[in-house]
Amino acid sequence: MRIAVDAMGGDLAPTEIVKGAVLAARQIPDCEPVLVGDKARIDSELAAIGDVPKGVTVVHASQVVDMHDHAVDVRKKPDSSIARAVGLAKAGEAAAVVSAGHTGAAVAASMLNFGRLQGVQRPGIGVPMPTVKGSFTLIDVGANIAAKPLHLLQYGLMASIYAQKIRGVERPRVGLLNIGAEDEKGNALLKETHSLLSASGLNFHGNVEGNEIFQGVCDVVVCEGLAGNLVLKSCEGLAEALLTIVRSEAKSRLNALGARDPAAAGALGGTFKEILGGIQSRTDYAEFGGAPLLGVDGICIISHGRSDARAIQNAIRVAGEFASRHINEEIVRAVAALQQPA
Amino acid sequence: MRIAVDAMGGDLAPTEIVKGAVLAARQIPDCEPVLVGDKARIDSELAAIGDVPKGVTVVHASQVVDMHDHAVDVRKKPDSSIARAVGLAKAGEAAAVVSAGHTGAAVAASMLNFGRLQGVQRPGIGVPMPTVKGSFTLIDVGANIAAKPLHLLQYGLMASIYAQKIRGVERPRVGLLNIGAEDEKGNALLKETHSLLSASGLNFHGNVEGNEIFQGVCDVVVCEGLAGNLVLKSCEGLAEALLTIVRSEAKSRLNALGARDPAAAGALGGTFKEILGGIQSRTDYAEFGGAPLLGVDGICIISHGRSDARAIQNAIRVAGEFASRHINEEIVRAVAALQQPA
C-alpha cells in the first residue's frame, strides 16, 4: 500500500521523515512510502541511509509550506510537499497522507482536495494523549473553532469508530470535556451537546473534567476545537516544564551526592536515566502514531511537529491501517444511522 | 487584621483549615483569623492543637455548602460557613475571606454580598500556576463562562495590578492565550480582545500558546473562563498522572536494583524522595497562596480544594496583603483610566 509522506514537514524534516519512511518500508508488510518533497535532498538522505527498500519512491515538489505561512497559503503553493502529497491521495496514487508539517496547511489541503465525508458537517483532529493506564483521543484540537453541537456529536462518533478499529477498544467510552460532572454544566454548546450524546447510542460516559481524563476514565474525550487546542498545547507545555524541573532537581541532588559519594551518585544517575526513559516511553506521542483528521473523504494523519523517525514510522503504520480497515466507510454508515433525539 | 476563614470548606476541612489559621496567627504579624463553621468541631480541633494564639476566634455557622450543592444553593443555605464568612467581611467585621470549599459557592456568595467593583463588568478568578522559573496568573478559570472582549481586557488589567502588588512584578507582561502567536489568530472574541489589549497601555506581550506559558514568558495569561477552567483542570490532571508515572517507574527500577543490591537501592530511594520533594515544592499550589476572585467589591481568596495547613496559611497571608495594599482601590482607579481604542 502506497502512503504519501510529506518529507519536508516537521522540525526534523527531511532527515527523520525519510528515515521513518525507510523504517516503515522495512518493517510493515506491503508498505510503500512515497516521499514527497525536494527530490535532491530526499535522494541525498536516502543515499546516506543506504540499502533502501524498493517500495520507497520519491515524488518531487518544489515548494514548502513553512510555519510562518498561513494555512490558506497552501492554495498559493500548489507545488508544496503537502499539497502534492494530498494530490497524490486524491488522484488514487496513494491510499493516505502523513505530515508532520504545518497542521493548518494539512487540514486546509485535505479539506480542499478530499472534501467532507458524506453526512459529516465538520472534520476534526483527534489527538492521542497518554493516561496512567494507556491513552485516549481528544477531539477536536483546532480543525474547527466554530463548533456546533452536531459537530461535537459527530466527533464523538468518528473518534469512537477510530478507537474501535485502530486501538481495538470494543465499546469506547465517550466523555464530554466540561467544567463539572453534572449533566447541566457548561454553556449552551455543552448543554446541547450533552443532550445529543445522551441520545446518540454511543457509550456516553457523561461530562468529564480535566483532572479525570488522564486517569483513563474515557477512550474518547470530545471538546470544542479552540478550547481543545488550548488544552492540548498547555498540557504539552506543562509536561515539558515538569520534565525540565524533574531533571534540574535530579541534577542538583545528584551533584550534592556526588561530592560525598561519587560511586553512589554514578549508580543513581544511571538508574535515574532508566526512570526517565520509562516515563518517556509511556508518555511519548511518538508511540501513538499521530493524530487523524477525521471526517474528510480521504486519509490524513497529522504527526507532531517534533516527530522523529519512530513517530513517522508509527504514523505510516496507522495511515495504512486506517485505509485497510475501511474507517471512512464505517463513519459514513454510522453518521447516516446516527440516532437523533426525538 | 481579621480574616474570615471558611473552616468547613475543602477536602481536609476542618482539621487542616484550623491548623492553617493557627499557623497564620502565630507567624503573620497582626493576623487575626476568624474561623467560621461548626463551633464544636472547630473548638475540638483548636483544643487538639493547643496553645492557640489570642487572635484566633470562632464564629458559628450551622450549615455547609458541599461539593454536591449547586453554586446558587448558597442562597438556600444562609447559615453556611461560606455565606457567614462573606457576611462578616460585608459587615466590616473581617477584611477578607479565605475558602478552600465549593468554588462556585464562594464566587456566588461574593457576587451576591460584595457586588462588583465600580467599572468592573465581570469578576474573574486568577489562579497562580508554576513555570520553570516562577509563576504566572491564569485568569479567568471559570467565574464567567460568557466572556466578552471587555471582560477579558479587565481581567488583564486586574491581574496585572495583583501581580504588581502581591508578587512585586514591576511591569507584568500580559499574554492572551490563543491557538497561535499571530495577531489575527482565534475566534471573534480573541481577535477583538487582542485589539483591546494592544491599545490598553498594559504591557501586552501578544498572543501566547499553551506550550509557552510554563516557560515563564508572561506574568499574566488572559483566557475566557470556560476554556481557562478546562486548561487548569487538565493541567492539574496531567501533572498528577505524570507524577504517578514517575513514581511507578522509579519504584519498578528501584525494586529491580534492590534485588541485586539492597543497600544501594535504599540509598537511591532516599535521594529519589528528595528529588520528588524538590519537584513538589516548585510546583505546589500551596506555595502560591490561593486564587483571588478579582473584580468584586470585597476580598475573597479561593484556595485549592486539597489545601493543607500551609496552603491555608499562605492564603490568609495573601488575603491580608490584598487588603493592606489597597488592590481594589487601585483596580477601580485603573479601570476608570483604562484607555479604550479610538
Interface residues (C-beta under 8 A of the other chain):
Chain A: H70 P130 T131 V132 G142 I145 A146 L177 N178 I179 E182 G186 N187 L190 E209 G210 N211 E212 I213 F214 Q215 C223 L226 A227 N229 L230 V231 L232 K233 S234 C235 E236 G237 L238 A239 E240 A241 L242 T244 I245 V246 E249 A250 S252 R253 L254 L257 A264 A267 L268 T271 F272 E274 I275 G278 I279 R282 T283
Chain B: H70 P130 T131 V132 G142 I145 A146 L177 N178 I179 E182 G186 N187 L190 E209 G210 N211 E212 I213 F214 Q215 C223 L226 A227 N229 L230 V231 L232 K233 S234 C235 E236 G237 L238 A239 E240 A241 L242 T244 I245 V246 E249 A250 S252 R253 L254 L257 A264 A267 L268 T271 F272 E274 I275 G278 I279 R282 T283
